[in-house]
Amino acid sequence: MRFKIFIFLFLIVFGFAYTLYPWPWTRDMYFSPTVNHEKKPKADTEAIPRGGANPVILAKRKLQNPVLVKNSFNEYKNPVRPTEESIKNGERLYNIYCIGCHGKQGVGDGEVAKRMVPPQNLQSDYAKNLPDGYIFATIIGGSVIMPAQKKALSEKEVWDIVNYVRKLQGFDVMARWEQMNK
């Protein structure tokens, strides 16, 4: 009997206290920093630019949206000349960051790839026809299962990897680079 009275009194006190001071999560949405009822909403959002993505704006945003980045970097040309030093550095970095999934020859047979969804075969016709800018953006921003490397690699290092991947694909890298950068 005492327990029932205690519960009854507890519910009365708790109910009264709840009306005076509700739990914090009941008002989180109301006091959210994104809600301001006195101002009009912004005319344009920053998430989806109108008229396509501008690589300069995306670069300023630190390449936050990989899909927009990849599409906007299709026309981006490789600024790093594929010298022997660049290709050697690209191979070194590929062996650190890429070989686990893409494998030594780039066909997607790395040790990590055996335990998950196979990654892109870099030797496929599809990968060989991708623009350098798209490959650059994929390395920087990642993809569905590929982690982004924007914090681990500098821009020059990423271009070195792109140069090495082109050599791995069987291209005459210097001739291809000169043709692309006319």
Secondary structure as the mmCIF struct_conf table of DSSP 4:
data_model
#
loop_
_struct_conf.conf_type_id
_struct_conf.id
_struct_conf.beg_label_comp_id
_struct_conf.beg_label_asym_id
_struct_conf.beg_label_seq_id
_struct_conf.end_label_comp_id
_struct_conf.end_label_asym_id
_struct_conf.end_label_seq_id
HELX_RH_AL_P HELX_RH_AL_P1 ARG A 2 LEU A 20
BEND BEND1 TYR A 21 TYR A 21
HELX_RH_3T_P HELX_RH_3T_P1 PRO A 24 THR A 26
TURN_TY1_P TURN_TY1_P1 ARG A 27 PHE A 31
TURN_TY1_P TURN_TY1_P2 PRO A 33 THR A 34
TURN_TY1_P TURN_TY1_P3 HIS A 37 GLU A 38
BEND BEND2 LYS A 39 LYS A 39
HELX_LH_PP_P HELX_LH_PP_P1 LYS A 40 LYS A 42
BEND BEND3 ALA A 43 ASP A 44
BEND BEND4 GLU A 46 ILE A 48
TURN_TY1_P TURN_TY1_P4 ARG A 50 GLY A 51
BEND BEND5 GLY A 52 GLY A 52
HELX_RH_AL_P HELX_RH_AL_P2 PRO A 55 LYS A 60
TURN_TY1_P TURN_TY1_P5 ARG A 61 LYS A 62
BEND BEND6 LEU A 63 LEU A 63
HELX_RH_AL_P HELX_RH_AL_P3 PRO A 66 SER A 72
TURN_TY1_P TURN_TY1_P6 PHE A 73 GLU A 75
BEND BEND7 VAL A 80 VAL A 80
HELX_RH_AL_P HELX_RH_AL_P4 GLU A 84 TYR A 97
TURN_TY1_P TURN_TY1_P7 CYS A 98 CYS A 98
HELX_RH_AL_P HELX_RH_AL_P5 ILE A 99 HIS A 102
TURN_TY1_P TURN_TY1_P8 LYS A 104 GLN A 105
BEND BEND8 GLY A 106 GLY A 108
TURN_TY1_P TURN_TY1_P9 GLU A 111 VAL A 112
HELX_RH_3T_P HELX_RH_3T_P2 ALA A 113 ARG A 115
BEND BEND9 MET A 116 VAL A 117
TURN_TY1_P TURN_TY1_P10 LEU A 122 GLN A 123
BEND BEND10 SER A 124 SER A 124
HELX_RH_AL_P HELX_RH_AL_P6 ASP A 125 LYS A 128
TURN_TY1_P TURN_TY1_P11 ASN A 129 ASN A 129
BEND BEND11 LEU A 130 LEU A 130
HELX_RH_AL_P HELX_RH_AL_P7 ASP A 132 GLY A 141
BEND BEND12 VAL A 144 MET A 146
HELX_LH_PP_P HELX_LH_PP_P2 PRO A 147 ALA A 148
TURN_TY1_P TURN_TY1_P12 LYS A 150 ALA A 152
BEND BEND13 LEU A 153 LEU A 153
HELX_RH_AL_P HELX_RH_AL_P8 GLU A 155 LEU A 168
TURN_TY1_P TURN_TY1_P13 GLN A 169 GLY A 170
HELX_RH_AL_P HELX_RH_AL_P9 VAL A 173 MET A 180
TURN_TY1_P TURN_TY1_P14 ASN A 181 ASN A 181
#
